[in-house]
Amino acid sequence: MKITVIGCGRWGSYIAYYLDSIGHDITIYGLKDAPEMKRFLAERKNDLLTLSDTTKLSCDKAVIKEAETIVISIGSQGLRSLMGELSELDLKNKNFVLCMKGIEIATGKRLSEVVRENTDPSNRIAVWLGPGHVQDFYRGIPNCMVIDSDDSELKEMLVESFSSNLIRFYYGEDLIGSEIGGAAKNVLGIAAGMLDGAGMTSLKGALMSRGTREIARLMAAMGGDEHSAYGLCLLGDYEATLFSKHSHNRAFGELFARGEKFEALAEGYYTVKALMYLQEKYDTELPICTAVYKILYENADMMSQLSSLFNRQLKSERQ
């Protein structure tokens, strides 16, 4: 399959590396002034991996139009702008695969919705979600992931052509739930990091259980299947997001709790703001996400927010 990967950060570059390794025709597209692209063009490597000689690099948008499948791996809040730039290419009959997790802050829309609104109806859209870090995959440690789409033919084609002994893909059955779960788990990752930073790591079990329940409620309210919360998009991604030393969101939360700065991208910081929009729109309670939002955006005291969660009305565990 002829594939162009847009985005040469740690995940985008690994996707290109992986898809090349299983036999696809891969080109990485990036801006020539982007630091990551500059280094790839000069050295064909970053701090995590070295690209194969068969992976092509280009700063020419023509490689996007030439591709059968376009994989996008950029910061979620930049997706609408990117789609605006791609509109000049008049792309048709392409497969868009979103390897990114987030919700648009301004609109509360899922990323597949952003693409659908800004591309020709002939183009098909899928999302690639689930656990795994570049550092582990590059060392040959396998994991399971999920591909979801409203287009069953596209979903089946991608799962079959992207699967290997390193990544076992499952067919997603709920695009709404998959996208919401994939985005929300980053917020719970920040909460987990805050617990680590405060010396309360033992509370992560409760965080996982109650966090899963509140996101399941949101999935259902939005028209998705609440059982998706217990799949690879959310619960299945907890080890990589709430515990791993490689997790940007967990690290961000830990350093925040310690009063230190984390310089890399932590998508959960933006996603939690979008979740507040969805909480109001769909009239559903997201107490943990609300606490994280208040801490990050309203300078609320972290321990006071934790106490407020413990002092909420007593209820059944399944509520």
DOSE-127605 format. One record per residue (C-alpha): residue number from 0; x, y, z. Coordinates in Angstrom, 2 decimals. Example, Ala and Ser with C-alpha at 12.3 -4.5 7.8 and 13.67 -1.06 7.14 Angstrom:
BEGIN
+-----+---------+---------+---------+
: seq :      px :      py :      pz :
+-----+---------+---------+---------+
:   0 :   12.30 :   -4.50 :    7.80 :
:   1 :   13.67 :   -1.06 :    7.14 :
+-----+---------+---------+---------+
***
This chain:
BEGIN
+-----+---------+---------+---------+
: seq :      px :      py :      pz :
+-----+---------+---------+---------+
:   0 :    0.00 :    0.00 :    0.00 :
:   1 :    1.29 :    3.47 :   -0.88 :
:   2 :    1.10 :    5.49 :    2.34 :
:   3 :    2.08 :    9.03 :    3.29 :
:   4 :    2.51 :    9.74 :    7.01 :
:   5 :    1.92 :   13.36 :    8.03 :
:   6 :    3.75 :   14.14 :   11.24 :
:   7 :    7.28 :   13.17 :   12.21 :
:   8 :    7.06 :   13.29 :   15.99 :
:   9 :    7.78 :   10.22 :   18.12 :
:  10 :    4.56 :    8.38 :   17.23 :
:  11 :    4.26 :    9.46 :   13.59 :
:  12 :    7.85 :    8.46 :   12.88 :
:  13 :    7.35 :    5.08 :   14.52 :
:  14 :    4.20 :    4.43 :   12.51 :
:  15 :    6.20 :    5.10 :    9.36 :
:  16 :    9.00 :    2.82 :   10.60 :
:  17 :    6.53 :    0.06 :   11.48 :
:  18 :    4.48 :    0.19 :    8.29 :
:  19 :    7.69 :    0.19 :    6.23 :
:  20 :    8.92 :   -2.85 :    8.16 :
:  21 :    5.85 :   -4.88 :    7.19 :
:  22 :    6.18 :   -4.08 :    3.50 :
:  23 :    4.25 :   -0.90 :    2.76 :
:  24 :    5.52 :    1.91 :    0.51 :
:  25 :    6.07 :    4.72 :    3.02 :
:  26 :    6.79 :    8.43 :    2.71 :
:  27 :    6.99 :   10.79 :    5.68 :
:  28 :    5.76 :   14.28 :    4.89 :
:  29 :    6.93 :   17.15 :    7.09 :
:  30 :    7.66 :   20.85 :    7.01 :
:  31 :   11.27 :   21.53 :    6.11 :
:  32 :   11.64 :   23.95 :    9.04 :
:  33 :   10.32 :   21.49 :   11.63 :
:  34 :   13.17 :   20.38 :   13.93 :
:  35 :   12.18 :   16.70 :   13.69 :
:  36 :   12.10 :   16.79 :    9.91 :
:  37 :   15.41 :   18.64 :    9.72 :
:  38 :   17.07 :   15.91 :   11.74 :
:  39 :   15.51 :   13.11 :    9.71 :
:  40 :   16.66 :   14.73 :    6.49 :
:  41 :   20.19 :   15.11 :    7.87 :
:  42 :   20.59 :   11.89 :    9.87 :
:  43 :   17.54 :    9.67 :    9.20 :
:  44 :   17.06 :    9.21 :   12.93 :
:  45 :   15.70 :   10.78 :   16.11 :
:  46 :   16.34 :    9.99 :   19.76 :
:  47 :   14.20 :    6.83 :   19.57 :
:  48 :   14.73 :    5.17 :   16.20 :
:  49 :   16.59 :    5.07 :   12.90 :
:  50 :   14.56 :    5.00 :    9.69 :
:  51 :   15.04 :    2.27 :    7.12 :
:  52 :   16.64 :    3.26 :    3.82 :
:  53 :   13.33 :    2.38 :    2.14 :
:  54 :   11.36 :    5.03 :    4.04 :
:  55 :   11.17 :    8.17 :    1.93 :
:  56 :   11.19 :   11.73 :    3.28 :
:  57 :    9.53 :   14.68 :    1.55 :
:  58 :    8.52 :   18.29 :    2.15 :
:  59 :    6.48 :   18.35 :   -1.07 :
:  60 :    2.69 :   18.09 :   -0.61 :
:  61 :    2.52 :   16.16 :   -3.87 :
:  62 :    3.36 :   13.00 :   -1.91 :
:  63 :    0.06 :   13.39 :   -0.05 :
:  64 :   -1.95 :   13.50 :   -3.26 :
:  65 :   -0.07 :   10.49 :   -4.64 :
:  66 :   -0.80 :    8.28 :   -1.64 :
:  67 :   -3.60 :    5.76 :   -1.39 :
:  68 :   -3.69 :    6.09 :    2.40 :
:  69 :   -2.87 :    9.19 :    4.44 :
:  70 :   -1.85 :    8.60 :    8.06 :
:  71 :   -2.03 :   11.68 :   10.29 :
:  72 :   -0.15 :   11.94 :   13.59 :
:  73 :   -0.02 :   15.55 :   14.81 :
:  74 :   -1.28 :   17.49 :   17.82 :
:  75 :   -5.07 :   17.18 :   17.89 :
:  76 :   -5.76 :   20.92 :   18.05 :
:  77 :   -3.91 :   21.44 :   14.77 :
:  78 :   -6.03 :   18.98 :   12.78 :
:  79 :   -8.61 :   21.44 :   11.44 :
:  80 :   -5.87 :   23.77 :   10.26 :
:  81 :   -4.10 :   20.89 :    8.53 :
:  82 :   -7.29 :   19.81 :    6.79 :
:  83 :   -7.70 :   23.37 :    5.57 :
:  84 :   -4.23 :   23.22 :    4.03 :
:  85 :   -4.97 :   19.85 :    2.41 :
:  86 :   -8.15 :   21.18 :    0.81 :
:  87 :   -6.05 :   22.82 :   -1.91 :
:  88 :   -5.00 :   19.33 :   -3.05 :
:  89 :   -8.60 :   18.36 :   -3.83 :
:  90 :   -8.10 :   14.90 :   -2.35 :
:  91 :  -10.61 :   12.24 :   -3.39 :
:  92 :  -10.97 :    8.49 :   -2.83 :
:  93 :   -8.29 :    8.51 :   -0.13 :
:  94 :   -8.12 :    6.61 :    3.16 :
:  95 :   -7.45 :    8.85 :    6.16 :
:  96 :   -6.10 :    7.07 :    9.25 :
:  97 :   -5.94 :    9.20 :   12.39 :
:  98 :   -3.19 :    8.03 :   14.75 :
:  99 :   -3.86 :   10.72 :   17.34 :
: 100 :   -6.06 :   11.07 :   20.39 :
: 101 :   -7.99 :   14.16 :   21.34 :
: 102 :  -11.16 :   16.24 :   21.05 :
: 103 :  -11.36 :   19.65 :   19.40 :
: 104 :  -11.62 :   22.22 :   22.19 :
: 105 :  -13.57 :   24.87 :   20.27 :
: 106 :  -16.34 :   22.52 :   19.16 :
: 107 :  -16.14 :   19.38 :   21.30 :
: 108 :  -16.00 :   17.37 :   18.09 :
: 109 :  -14.24 :   14.07 :   17.63 :
: 110 :  -11.26 :   14.12 :   15.30 :
: 111 :  -12.96 :   11.96 :   12.68 :
: 112 :  -15.76 :   14.55 :   12.60 :
: 113 :  -13.23 :   17.32 :   11.99 :
: 114 :  -11.81 :   15.43 :    9.02 :
: 115 :  -15.25 :   14.54 :    7.66 :
: 116 :  -16.31 :   18.19 :    7.73 :
: 117 :  -13.23 :   19.24 :    5.80 :
: 118 :  -12.78 :   16.64 :    3.10 :
: 119 :  -14.54 :   15.21 :    0.06 :
: 120 :  -17.31 :   12.65 :    0.77 :
: 121 :  -15.43 :   10.07 :   -1.31 :
: 122 :  -12.66 :    9.92 :    1.28 :
: 123 :  -12.87 :    7.25 :    4.00 :
: 124 :  -11.81 :    7.77 :    7.64 :
: 125 :  -10.49 :    5.41 :   10.33 :
: 126 :   -8.82 :    5.78 :   13.72 :
: 127 :   -5.87 :    3.78 :   15.07 :
: 128 :   -5.91 :    3.63 :   18.88 :
: 129 :   -4.70 :    1.61 :   21.83 :
: 130 :   -1.72 :    0.97 :   24.06 :
: 131 :    1.94 :    0.93 :   23.20 :
: 132 :    5.00 :    3.15 :   23.33 :
: 133 :    7.61 :    3.66 :   20.63 :
: 134 :   10.36 :    2.65 :   23.06 :
: 135 :    8.74 :   -0.75 :   23.66 :
: 136 :    7.71 :   -1.45 :   20.07 :
: 137 :   11.18 :   -0.54 :   18.80 :
: 138 :   12.63 :   -3.13 :   21.19 :
: 139 :   10.28 :   -5.75 :   19.78 :
: 140 :    7.79 :   -5.86 :   22.67 :
: 141 :    4.36 :   -6.68 :   21.16 :
: 142 :    1.00 :   -5.16 :   22.02 :
: 143 :   -2.64 :   -5.07 :   20.93 :
: 144 :   -4.35 :   -2.09 :   19.30 :
: 145 :   -7.66 :   -1.28 :   17.63 :
: 146 :   -8.73 :    0.22 :   14.32 :
: 147 :  -12.23 :    1.65 :   14.10 :
: 148 :  -14.27 :    3.23 :   11.34 :
: 149 :  -17.85 :    3.75 :   10.22 :
: 150 :  -16.73 :    2.11 :    6.97 :
: 151 :  -16.54 :   -1.63 :    7.66 :
: 152 :  -14.70 :   -2.38 :    4.41 :
: 153 :  -11.96 :    0.13 :    5.23 :
: 154 :  -11.68 :   -1.14 :    8.79 :
: 155 :  -11.25 :   -4.73 :    7.69 :
: 156 :   -8.72 :   -3.81 :    5.02 :
: 157 :   -6.58 :   -1.81 :    7.46 :
: 158 :   -6.66 :   -4.43 :   10.21 :
: 159 :   -5.61 :   -7.14 :    7.78 :
: 160 :   -2.87 :   -5.10 :    6.09 :
: 161 :   -1.45 :   -3.46 :    9.24 :
: 162 :   -1.37 :   -6.49 :   11.57 :
: 163 :    1.84 :   -8.35 :   12.36 :
: 164 :    3.49 :  -10.39 :   15.10 :
: 165 :    4.38 :   -7.08 :   16.78 :
: 166 :    0.95 :   -5.41 :   16.74 :
: 167 :   -2.25 :   -7.44 :   16.87 :
: 168 :   -5.13 :   -5.25 :   15.70 :
: 169 :   -8.75 :   -5.73 :   16.66 :
: 170 :  -11.80 :   -4.49 :   14.78 :
: 171 :  -13.39 :   -1.58 :   16.64 :
: 172 :  -17.18 :   -1.65 :   16.81 :
: 173 :  -18.00 :    1.83 :   18.09 :
: 174 :  -16.30 :    4.84 :   16.54 :
: 175 :  -17.79 :    7.28 :   19.04 :
: 176 :  -16.71 :    5.23 :   22.03 :
: 177 :  -13.29 :    4.47 :   20.58 :
: 178 :  -12.47 :    8.13 :   19.98 :
: 179 :  -13.85 :    9.37 :   23.30 :
: 180 :  -12.03 :    6.63 :   25.20 :
: 181 :   -8.76 :    7.23 :   23.39 :
: 182 :   -8.92 :   10.94 :   24.19 :
: 183 :  -10.18 :   10.70 :   27.76 :
: 184 :   -7.56 :    8.20 :   28.90 :
: 185 :   -4.97 :   10.98 :   28.58 :
: 186 :   -6.86 :   13.05 :   31.15 :
: 187 :   -6.89 :   10.08 :   33.52 :
: 188 :   -3.17 :    9.75 :   32.81 :
: 189 :   -2.64 :   13.28 :   34.11 :
: 190 :   -4.69 :   12.44 :   37.21 :
: 191 :   -2.56 :    9.33 :   37.75 :
: 192 :    0.60 :   11.40 :   37.50 :
: 193 :   -0.77 :   13.84 :   40.06 :
: 194 :   -1.31 :   10.94 :   42.45 :
: 195 :    2.27 :    9.79 :   41.85 :
: 196 :    3.56 :   13.29 :   42.49 :
: 197 :    1.56 :   13.52 :   45.71 :
: 198 :    2.78 :   10.14 :   46.94 :
: 199 :   -0.68 :    8.52 :   46.59 :
: 200 :    0.01 :    5.96 :   43.88 :
: 201 :   -2.14 :    3.38 :   45.70 :
: 202 :   -5.21 :    5.40 :   44.67 :
: 203 :   -4.64 :    4.58 :   41.00 :
: 204 :   -6.78 :    1.46 :   41.27 :
: 205 :   -9.76 :    3.54 :   42.32 :
: 206 :   -8.91 :    6.10 :   39.64 :
: 207 :   -8.98 :    3.42 :   36.95 :
: 208 :  -12.28 :    1.98 :   38.12 :
: 209 :  -14.17 :    5.22 :   38.69 :
: 210 :  -12.56 :    6.96 :   35.72 :
: 211 :  -13.67 :    4.16 :   33.42 :
: 212 :  -17.21 :    4.41 :   34.78 :
: 213 :  -17.54 :    8.15 :   34.19 :
: 214 :  -16.18 :    7.95 :   30.64 :
: 215 :  -18.53 :    5.03 :   29.93 :
: 216 :  -21.44 :    7.28 :   30.92 :
: 217 :  -20.25 :    9.96 :   28.51 :
: 218 :  -19.88 :    7.45 :   25.67 :
: 219 :  -23.46 :    6.31 :   26.16 :
: 220 :  -24.78 :    9.88 :   26.39 :
: 221 :  -23.12 :   10.70 :   23.07 :
: 222 :  -24.71 :    7.75 :   21.32 :
: 223 :  -21.85 :    5.31 :   21.66 :
: 224 :  -21.58 :    2.00 :   23.50 :
: 225 :  -20.52 :    2.32 :   27.13 :
: 226 :  -18.86 :   -1.09 :   26.93 :
: 227 :  -16.20 :    0.49 :   24.70 :
: 228 :  -14.73 :    1.98 :   27.90 :
: 229 :  -13.59 :   -1.51 :   28.85 :
: 230 :  -11.77 :   -2.09 :   25.57 :
: 231 :   -8.36 :   -1.19 :   24.18 :
: 232 :   -9.20 :    2.48 :   23.65 :
: 233 :   -9.48 :    3.20 :   27.40 :
: 234 :   -9.10 :    0.43 :   29.99 :
: 235 :   -6.69 :   -1.47 :   27.75 :
: 236 :   -4.48 :    1.61 :   27.46 :
: 237 :   -4.18 :    2.28 :   31.19 :
: 238 :   -0.81 :    0.60 :   31.74 :
: 239 :    0.78 :    2.67 :   28.98 :
: 240 :   -0.84 :    5.91 :   30.13 :
: 241 :   -1.29 :    5.70 :   33.91 :
: 242 :    1.83 :    3.73 :   34.86 :
: 243 :    4.50 :    3.79 :   32.17 :
: 244 :    7.59 :    5.95 :   32.55 :
: 245 :    7.17 :    6.76 :   28.86 :
: 246 :    3.71 :    8.33 :   29.28 :
: 247 :    3.79 :   12.07 :   28.61 :
: 248 :    0.44 :   12.62 :   30.33 :
: 249 :    1.44 :   10.76 :   33.49 :
: 250 :    4.77 :   12.59 :   33.60 :
: 251 :    3.03 :   15.94 :   33.07 :
: 252 :    0.70 :   15.25 :   36.01 :
: 253 :    3.52 :   14.11 :   38.29 :
: 254 :    5.66 :   17.15 :   37.61 :
: 255 :    2.65 :   19.46 :   37.92 :
: 256 :    1.95 :   18.04 :   41.39 :
: 257 :    5.56 :   18.76 :   42.31 :
: 258 :    5.41 :   22.30 :   40.97 :
: 259 :    7.68 :   21.52 :   38.02 :
: 260 :    7.19 :   22.00 :   34.28 :
: 261 :    6.90 :   19.29 :   31.63 :
: 262 :    7.98 :   20.58 :   28.23 :
: 263 :    6.66 :   17.87 :   25.87 :
: 264 :    3.12 :   17.60 :   24.51 :
: 265 :    0.54 :   16.18 :   26.95 :
: 266 :   -2.70 :   15.86 :   24.97 :
: 267 :   -4.76 :   15.40 :   28.13 :
: 268 :   -4.19 :   19.05 :   29.04 :
: 269 :   -6.26 :   20.11 :   26.02 :
: 270 :   -8.68 :   17.18 :   26.09 :
: 271 :   -9.90 :   17.96 :   29.60 :
: 272 :  -11.10 :   21.37 :   28.45 :
: 273 :  -13.04 :   19.75 :   25.61 :
: 274 :  -14.53 :   17.24 :   28.05 :
: 275 :  -15.97 :   20.08 :   30.10 :
: 276 :  -17.81 :   21.20 :   26.97 :
: 277 :  -19.15 :   17.68 :   26.40 :
: 278 :  -20.12 :   17.28 :   30.05 :
: 279 :  -22.40 :   20.28 :   29.78 :
: 280 :  -23.69 :   19.47 :   26.30 :
: 281 :  -24.69 :   15.91 :   27.19 :
: 282 :  -25.65 :   16.60 :   30.81 :
: 283 :  -23.47 :   13.88 :   32.28 :
: 284 :  -21.21 :   13.94 :   35.33 :
: 285 :  -17.44 :   13.72 :   34.92 :
: 286 :  -16.22 :   14.33 :   38.50 :
: 287 :  -12.62 :   13.17 :   38.04 :
: 288 :  -12.17 :   15.06 :   34.78 :
: 289 :  -13.76 :   18.14 :   36.38 :
: 290 :  -11.31 :   17.96 :   39.27 :
: 291 :   -8.37 :   17.75 :   36.83 :
: 292 :   -9.77 :   20.73 :   34.89 :
: 293 :  -10.12 :   22.85 :   38.01 :
: 294 :   -6.57 :   22.04 :   39.09 :
: 295 :   -5.06 :   22.82 :   35.68 :
: 296 :   -7.18 :   25.77 :   34.56 :
: 297 :   -8.55 :   27.34 :   37.74 :
: 298 :   -5.55 :   26.86 :   40.04 :
: 299 :   -7.64 :   24.79 :   42.45 :
: 300 :   -5.77 :   23.04 :   45.24 :
: 301 :   -5.09 :   19.43 :   44.32 :
: 302 :   -5.72 :   18.01 :   47.79 :
: 303 :   -8.96 :   19.97 :   48.11 :
: 304 :  -10.16 :   18.53 :   44.81 :
: 305 :   -9.32 :   15.02 :   45.98 :
: 306 :  -11.26 :   15.65 :   49.18 :
: 307 :  -14.24 :   16.87 :   47.16 :
: 308 :  -14.29 :   13.57 :   45.27 :
: 309 :  -14.32 :   11.62 :   48.54 :
: 310 :  -17.10 :   13.82 :   49.93 :
: 311 :  -19.50 :   13.34 :   47.01 :
: 312 :  -22.87 :   11.72 :   47.67 :
: 313 :  -22.55 :    8.02 :   48.40 :
: 314 :  -23.84 :    5.79 :   45.61 :
: 315 :  -23.81 :    2.32 :   44.09 :
: 316 :  -20.50 :    1.31 :   42.51 :
: 317 :  -22.20 :    0.80 :   39.15 :
: 318 :  -23.56 :    4.34 :   38.98 :
+-----+---------+---------+---------+
***
